[in-house]
Every structure is written in C-alpha cells, then in structure tokens.
Amino acid sequence: MNRVTAVVLAVAMFAAGALVGGLISVESEPAGKQVPGRSDASTTTVPGAPTARALGSSVDLAVAASRTGGPLADDEVATLLRDALGHTTNWRKRSLALGRLTEALDADGVRKALAQIDNLPGTQDKQSLYGAVFFKWASLEPQAAMAAAEALQNPALRRDAMNSTISGWAEVDASAAAQWIAGQPAGAAQNQAWQALIASLAQTDPRRAAEMLQGLPVRMEGLTTWSIFGGWARIDPEAAAAGARGLKSSSARKAALQMIASTMADTDPAAAVAWAQGLESSEGRDNAVSAVLQRWAQSEPAASARFAGDLTGQVREQSLSNIISTWANQDADAALAWAEQLPDGKERSNAIRSMAYNISNQDPQRGFALAEAMPDGDERKNTMRSIASNWARSDAEGALAWAKEQSESATLEVIYEAVVGNLGRENPTEAVALAQTLPAGASRDKALANLAGQWASNDPATSAAWAKTLTGTAAAAVQPRVASQWAGKDAPAAAIWLRTLPAGGARDQAVQSFANQIARNEPETATAWAASIADEKLRASTLENTARRWVKQDRPAASAWLASSGLPPETQERLLR
C-alpha cells in the first residue's frame, strides 16, 4: 500500500477517535479475500451516481481510479465514493477504497466529491469521506481547503474536516500548517489541530514531530505522546528514547519511555526488558519493565512469568498480576496451574484474584470458585462482589440458579445482593418480588436491606410503604435502612412514618437509625426519639450518641436533660467531660 493510502487510513481513524498510536502500515487485501461473518454491502447511495451499476464494479472502479488524462466526470467521482461507502464493517477495505478515491482526485475532483458528499444523509458516512477528501485537498490547495472546512456548519464535521486538512497540509508544508495553528485562539480546537499536525508529521519525521512538541505548552505532551513514540521506536528506539527524555512533563516522559519499551518487546522481549531495567527510577523504570513483560506475555506467557519471578518488590508483584491476567485470556488452565504453585501469601492471592476476574468473564462459576479459595478478608469479599455484579448484569437468572445450589453464606450474600441490587436500580418493585422468592435467611435479608437503601434514596415514601409490610428479620433489616435514608432527605416525613410502625425490635432499630441520622443537626430531637426505644441496651447506646452531640451543641440544655434522664451517673459524667 502506498503512502497516500496509509495516511488516509490514519486520518480516517483519527477523525473517528480510533487511532491508538504508532506508525500505521496496512497491506492490501488479497484479491477475492472475504472476512468471515462480515458483509461489504453498501447502505448508502451517493446522489447523482448511476444506480444500475453494481457497487464498486471492477470495470467502473478501474476506469475511475486509473484516470490520469484530465478531470474526472461526475459519474466517475460517484463510482469512487460508492466504493468507499461500500465497506461498512471492514476498516481495512474502507481505508483502501478511501485511498483509491484520494489518489484519483485533483482539485476539480475534490470539489465534485464534496458537492456529492454534502447531499448524503446523516453524519457518520460524511465524517470518513470528508476526512479523506479534505486531506487530499489540503495537499493541493491548503488555504482553500481550510477555508472550506471552517465554513462547515456541523460542529463535528467541521472539527474533523479541519483536523484532516491540517494532516494533509503537513504533507506538503508542515511549517505553514504550524504557523496557521499558532495563530488560532487557545483552546480545545487549537489543541486538536496540534494533535493532528503532530500525528501526521510523526509518520514521516518523528524527530521533527518531537522537536515541534517541545515548543508547545506542556499540556500538549500528554495529548500527543502516543502519536510519536510508538512508531519512532520501531525505526530507531535509541533516538526515540532521546526524544522522550527531552519532554518537559514527567508523566509524558515516563509514558513515552514505557511505550518505547513495549514496542521493542514486539521484536525482542528479552532485550526490551534489559533496556527497561536500565532506565532510571525517575523515568518510570518499574512501569516500563512491567509493561514489557505484559507485552511479552501475549506471545510467551510462561517465559514472561519466569522472568518476572526473578524480580523483587512491587515491580514483581505488579508484573506477575499483569502476566497472569494476560495469560488467563489465552490458556486459563495453564495460568491457574502456574499461579497455584506460588507460595501462600499476597503474591499468590493477587495472582488468583487476577485469574478469577479474567476467567469469570467467560465462566463466572469457575471465577467465583477461584475467588472463594482466596484467604478470608476484604480482598476476597470485594473480588466475589465484583464477579457477582458482572454476572448479574449479563445473566441474572443463571447467577441466581447457581447461588441457590450453594451452601456458603458469603457466596449467597454477594450473589443475592448483586442480582437484586442490579434489578433494583431499574425496577425496584420487580427487585422486591424477586428478592422475596429467595430462600429465607440472613443473605436474603441483607439483599433486601441493600435494596431498601437504594430505593429509599430515590423514592423514600414508596419504599417506606413496602418496608412497613415486612415482618420478622426482614423488617429488622429493611426498616432501619429506610429510616436512615429518609431522615437524610426529609426528617419530618420520616418521623411521621416511624410513628405508624408497630412496637418491637424492628421499630426500635429504625428509631435508632433515624436518631443517629438527625443527631448532628437536631440533637435535642434525636435524643427525644432515642428515649422512646423500648429495648434498654439499644436505648442507652443511642442516648449516649445523641446526648454527646447535644452536649457539644448546647451544653447547658443537654446538662439539664441529663440530670433527669435516668442514665447512670458515670455515663452522665463521661458525656459531660
């Protein structure tokens, strides 16, 4: 594929937000090759094009694309546009078609193409076509192309057309393009123009692109590092490293060096690791080493893991976790076998956690089983909760069915919480109905309580009406959550609801939650509510909390109340200290 087509691809991807860095190189599609599962049927008709001809007809296309003896006719331009629009699902084929289009156009053809593109409906097709055509126009008549791009009314199309014009301008006169950008008002549009210029220039002259970057504000380094150093490292890694060290921003400098190391790993991972280890700590050495090892793991995970095993400290821990994550996507059984031979401790736990996360994407039951095997603690619980949450979003029924067969309470708890909570965000009443079909017990009660808190934060009155219908342990779990949430939004309304609850343990706990919630702003009212709790121990502990806040806010009034509160003298003395 020639230079024009390669740059057109880069411009088209840049306009679509898909360019991820490095020097773009795409080979031509072999004749007759069809990508399985993909269709190249056209979904857009270019107005004015002959409709009787087959899309991208080899005869029409060959004639249009090979014309060099004068201006293209309107129907020839239309044929080239149809060819470019025909590949709606295959980026490579579309880029090749865009390349054919731009190679055939002269200044007159550009204007004909734009006139036909203007008549297309929607925006998506226009973006890629505008990108290619404005790029070509800028290589012929940059000032005219920029004036036309600036005149576009659609903001997204105008932005992409201007950036494509900058890229095409850079092909013929990067200095003039830079001068034009420097004269624009500072802001997002100017930043994007600099990005477009540097990305285009970096493909042919990364050293000059890096030098140009050094003359720009520091903020631009973070926006353009990706477009320079990946491709440069493939050509001359040492020169790329020298350019990276010239960056003013420490974070951009580290990112560039890490990118260089990762790029080197594509051809010689062992040498890339050695190079990364030679960096200074201030240059992000550990991150660069870890990035190389993760890249190496894509082709040789076992070798990468063996190398990481000889490291020490945080870089070893970070690298092993990344390698296991990458390895699990390729061969979960081999990765797990390697992780399980690690000695017990944080390193083994981290490796199994990474395995659990990755395996759960394809096999949540197995991922959950791995998480259950982790040592007890917050890390185990958080891993299980994360897997459960993802599982609930993708297959709530499957997650519930599996959970009902388990006996481990922690497993039941996180699955129920995830499934009910996920549904509750969209439809609380359906979530309630689902939760009430779960086996009775602490796990179901906790799921109901979490649902109640979530529901009450959006619709406290409705959630409170439901909570009032509950009895037993479910009421004791749910009513305090509703009381606390409602008190934070509308304490008087919550108080009215509390007075309707029947006496008992659930009411006492709801009153405690309500009193503790309002104690910061209304300690006297909170203390009065606390005094209404029937359970002696719960009443005493709640009174201590509310009275302590009251003392801080109004000591004389609180002292007077304490004297007649009936609290033990030692408690009164402690509160007044």
N, C-alpha and C positions, 0 to 999 in steps of 0.2 A: 504494500500500500504506500502511496506517495505522501509527501509532506503535507500537501493541501488537505487531503482526506484525514490525515492524523490530527491536524489542528482543528478541522471542522468537528471531529468527534469530541475533542477536548472542549471546544466552545459549547457544543450542544449539551454536553454533560455538565459543564459549569453553569449554564443557564438553568438546568433542571435541578441543580443542587446536588448532583451525584458525583462530582469529581472528588476523589479522595487522595490525590497526590501522586507524584511520581511522573516519569516520562511515559506518555501514552504511546503504545505500539500495538496496532491491530493488524492481523493478517487478513488478506482477502478470503472470503468464503469459497470453499471448493465448489466447483460447478455442480449443481444438482443436489447439494447437501441440504437436507431438511432436518431441522431441530425437532426431535420427538415431542409431541404434545403441544406444539406451537402452530399458530396459523398466521400466515402473512397476508390474509385477505384485507383489502382496503376497507376502511369505514368512512372515508371522507372523499367527496368528489370536488375537484377543482373546477369552479365555474368557467365555462368557455372551452373546456377540454373536450376533444372528440370522445363521446361516451360509448361508441360502438366498438372501440378497440379494447383488447384485453389489457388489464392493468400491467404496466411495466413490460409491454410487448417487446420481445427481444429486437425485433426489426425497428420499431419506432424509437426504442431507447438507444440502440446502437447508432442510429442516424442522428438523434438529438445530441447525444453525448460526445460524438466524434466530430461535430461540425466545427470547422475552423475557418471556413471561407466566407465569413460575413455574419451579420446579425442573425440570431435565432428568430424564427417565426413564433407567433403566439402559441400555436399548437405544439411546437417543439418544446417550448418552456413548460407548457401544461403537462406534457408527457414526462418530463423530468420531475416535476412536482408530484405527479401521481406516483411515480416510482418511489420518491422519498416518503410519501404518506402511506405507501402500501405495507410497510413493515411496522405494524403497530405493537408487536410484542417482542421484537428482536432488535436490541440496541445495535448490535454489530451490523446487521443488514441495513438498518436505517442510516447508520453513520456512513456506510459505503455509498448508499444512494445519495445522501447529502453531499458527499464528496464528488460524485459524478455531476450533481447539479452545479456546484460551485466551480468546478473545473471548466464547465461548458459556458458559463455566463461571462459576458463582457458587461460594460457599464449599461449598455442599452438593454441587455438581457436581464440585468438586475432590476431595472425599473419595471420591465414587463412582469417579472416574477413577483415583485412587491405588489403590483396592481392586482394580480390574481390572488395572492395570499390575503390581501385586505378583504376580499369577499368571502373568505372562509368563515363558517360559524364557529363560535366558541373561542377558547384561548389556547388550549393545550397544543393543538397542531400548529398554531401560529408561532408559538414560542420556539420550537425547534427549527422551523423554516426561517423565521426572522433571524435567528442566531446564525444560521449558515449563510443566508443571503447578505445580511449586514456585514458579516465578517469578510465576505468576498468584495463587497462594495468598498469597504474601508481600505482594502489593499489596492484599489484602483483610484478612488476619489474620497479620501478620508474625511475631508471637511464637509463634503456634500452628504456623505453617509451619516456623520454625526448630527448635522442639521436635521436630517430626516428622522433620525432616531429620537432626537429631543422633541420633535413635533408630535410624536405618537401620544394619543390621549389615554390609553390604558396604562396605568402605572406599572404593572408587572411587565407588560410587553415593552414599555419604554425603557425600564431598567435593564432588561435582558438585551434589548437591541443596542443600547449604549455600551454595555459591557462587551458584547460581541464586536462592536465597532472598534473599541479600544484594542481588543485582541488582534483584529485584522490590521489595524493601524500599526501595532507593534511589529508586525511582519515586515513593514516597509520603512518605518521611521519611528522607532521606539522613543527617541528623544523628543520628537514633536508631540507624540501622544502624552508623554510625561509632562511636557510643558502645558498642554491643554488641561490635564487633570489638576496640575498645581494651581491653575487659575480658577478652579471651581470652588464654591463655598465649602468650608469644612463640614463634615457630617457623614451620615451613612452612605449617601450616594457617592461621595468622593472616595470613601474607604473601599467601596465595591469596585470602583473604577481602578484604584491602585491594585486591588487583588487581581482583577482581570489582566491588567498590564503585566504584572509580575509573573502570573501563572503562564501567560503566553510567552514571555521572554525567557522564562526558566526552561522551556522545552528546547531552545536552541542555544542559549547562552546563560546557564545558571549562575556563572560567576558574575556576570553583569547584573543579573537579577538581584543577587545578594548585595552587590555594591549599591544598587539603586535603593534597596531596602534600608541600608544603613543611613541613608539620607532622609528617611521618613520618620515620623513620630514613633516612639517606642511601641505604642499600641498596635501598630501595623505588623509588628514582628509576629505576634501571636496569630494574626489572621492569615499570614502568607507563608509561614514556615513550611507547611505541608506541601506547598506547590513547588518549592525549590529543592529541598534536600534529599527527598527520596530518589528522584530521577538523577540528580547530580551524583549521588553515592554509587549508582550503577556504572557511571562513567569514570569517576575519579574520586574514590572515597576520602583520600587524604586531603584533596583540595576542598571537598565538601566540608570536611571537619574544620579546616582552617577558616572557611567562610562562616561556619556555625559559631566558631569561637569569637567572631567579630560582631556578633549580635549583642545589643546593649541589654536586652531583657534576659534576666537569669532563667526565667521559666521557658522562654522561647529557645534559649541556647541549649538547655537540657533536652527539650523536646526534639530539637534538630539533631543533636548527637544521638539520642535514642533512636530516631528514625534512620539515621545513617547506619547504626549498628544492626538494626533489624533488617535493613536492606542487604547489608553484607552477608547476613545469615542465609540469604536465599542461595548463595553460591558456595560459601564455605563457613558453615556454622561454628566449627571449632576455632577458626581464625577470627571470626566475628566476636566470639566470647573473649578470646585473648585480647582483642582490641578494646572491647568494652571494659575489661578489667584494668586496662592501662589508663583509663580516664581518672581524673581527679574526683574525689568525693563531692566537691562543689559543682562538678559537671554532671551530676546525676548518675554516677557510676553504677550504683546498685540497681536503679531502674533500668538502665541500659542493659546490664547483664541479664536481668530478669526478662526483659523484652526479647532479647536474642534467644534465650532458652525456650521461651514460649513459641517463638517462630520455628526454632529447631524441632520442637515437639510436634509440629504439624507434619513433618516427614519422618522423624526418628524419635518418637517419644521415649522409648527405653534408653537410648543413648543420652538424650537430653536429661532425663531423670537421674541417670548415673552421674553425670557431670554435676548436676545441682546437689546431689547427695554429698559431694566433697566440699561444698561451700559451708560457710558458718554464718550465724547471726540472722538478722532479719532478711537479708537477700536470699538465703537458703529457704527460709520459710515462705517468702513471697513467691519464689521461683517454683518450688515444689507444688504449691497450691495452683499456680497458673498452668503448670505442666499437666497435673492430674486433670484439671478442667478440660484442657485441650485433648488429652489422651482419651478421656471418657467419651468424647464425641466420636472417636474413631473405633475404639475397642474397649467397651466398658468392662468386660471380664478381665482383660489383661491389666487395665488400670487399677481395678479393685484388688487383684491379686498382688500387685506391687505395693499398693497402699497398705494392705493388711499385714505386710511383713515389717512395716515400720514399728519401732518400739512404742509402747504406750506413752502417751503424752500429748502435748499441744500439737506437735507436728503431725502425728497420726490422726488426731481429731480433725485438724484443718483439712487434711487430705481427704478424709472420708466425708467431711461436710461438702467439699467441692464435688466429690463423686455423687453424693446424694442429690445435690442441686441439679447436676447435669443429667443424671440418669432419670430423675423424676420428670424431665420434660417428655421423655418417651415412655417411661414405665414408672408412674407415680407410686405404685405399690412397692416396687423394689427400692425406689428412692427413700420412701418412708421407712422401710425396714432398715436401711443403712443409717438413717438419722436416729432411729430408736437404739441402735447399737452404740451411739456416742455416749460418753460419760454424762451422768446427770448434771444438769446446770442450765443456766440461761442460754448458752450456745446451742445445746441440744433442743431446748424448747423453741428457740427462735428459728432454727432450721426446720423443725417439724411444722411450725406455724407457716413459714414461707411456702413450703411444699404444699401444705394443705390449702393455702389461699390460691395458689396457681391451679391446683387440681379442681378446686371448687368452681373456678371460673371456666374451666374447659369441660368438666364432666361432673357436675354436682351429684347427679344420681349415682354414678359409678363410685364416687368418693363415699357417699352415704352407705351404699350397699356394702362396700368393703369394711367401713368402720363398724357396722353392726355385727360383723363377724369377729371383731377384735375384743380382747378382754383387758388390754392395757388402758387404764383410765386416762393417762396423759394423751394417748392416741385418740381416744374417743373425744376428749375435750377439745383438742385443736381442730379435728375434722368437723365436729358439730359447730364449733364457733366460726370456722371459715365458711361452711356452706350456708348456715343461717345468716351470718353477717353479710355475705356477698349478696344473697337474695334480698335481705332487709334494706340494702341501700336503694334498691329499685322498687320493691313492693313489700312493705312491712307486714301487711295483713297476710300475704301469701307466706312470708317467712314465719309468722306466728303459727299458721296452720301446719307448715312443715315441721317446725320445732316440736309441736305437740304430738306428732306421730313418732317421735324418737322415744327410745326406752327411757322410763323414769330413772332419775338418779342425778348425782352431782354434775355430771358432764352436761346433761340437758339443761339443768338449772343455770349453769354458767353461760351456756349459749343463749338462753332466754334473757339473762341479765344483760349480756352484751348487746343483744338486740334491743332491749328496752332503753338502754342508754343512748344508742344510735338513733332510735325512733324519737325519743323524748327531746333530743337536741333539735329536731325539725318540727315535730308536732306533739308537744307535751300533753295537751288536753286529750287527744285521741289515745296516745299510749297510756295515759293515766287511767282512762276508762277501761282499757283492756286489763291493765295491771290489777285493777280493783276486782276483777272477776276471778283472779287466781287464788288458790288456797295452798296451805302447807308450805313445803320447802320452796316451791316455785314462787309463791307470794313473797317469802322472805328474801329471795334472791332478786326479784324484779322491782318490788315497790320502793326499796331504798334508792335504786338507781334512778327511777323516775323522779322521786322526791328531790334528789340532789340536782339533777339536770334542770327540772322545772324551777327550783328555787333560784338558780343562777339566772333564769330568764324573767320570771315573774313570781316573786316570793308570795305576794298576797293571794294570787290564784292557787299556788301550790298549797298554801295554808288552808284554804277552803276545802281543797280535796282531801288533805290529811284528816280533817275533822270528820269526814264521811267514812273513814276506814274503821273496820271493827277492831275492838281491843284485841291485843295478842302480840306475839313475838314479831310478826311482820310489821305491824304498825309501829311498835317500839323502834325497830331498826330504821324504818322510814323517817320517823321523827328525828332520830339521831342524825341521819344523813342531812335532813333539812336544816337542823340546828347548826351543825358544823359548817354547812354551806353559807348560812347568813351571818354567822358569828363575827366575821371580820367587819362587816358594816353595821350590823344591828345586834350587838352582843346582849343587850338587855332583853330584846325579844327572843333571841336564841336561848337565853338562859331560862326564860319562862316556859318555852317549849320543852327544853330538856327536863325541867321539873315535872312534866306530865308523863314521862316514861314510867311504865309500871315496873319493869324489871329493875331491881335495886342496883345491881352491879353496873348495868348499862346506863342507868340514870346517873349514878355517881361519876362514872368516867366522862359522860357527856357534859355534866355540870362543871366538872373541873376544866374542860376545854373551853366552854363558853364563858365561864366566870373569869378565867385567866385573861381572855381578850377584853372582857368588860373592865377589869382592873386597869389594864393598860390604857383604855379609852376614857374611863370616868371612875377614878379610884374611890372618891367619896361615896358615890351611889353604889358601887359594887361592894364596898366595905359594909355599908348599911344592910345590903341584901344578905351578905354572907353571915352577918350576926344572927339573922333569923332563919337561915337556910336549913339548919339541921345537919349540915355537913360536920364531920368530926373536927374538933379544934385544931388538930395537927394539919388537916387538909386546908382549913381556913388560913392558918399561919403560913403554910407553904405558898398558897396563892397570893398572899399579900407581900411576900418578900420582894 
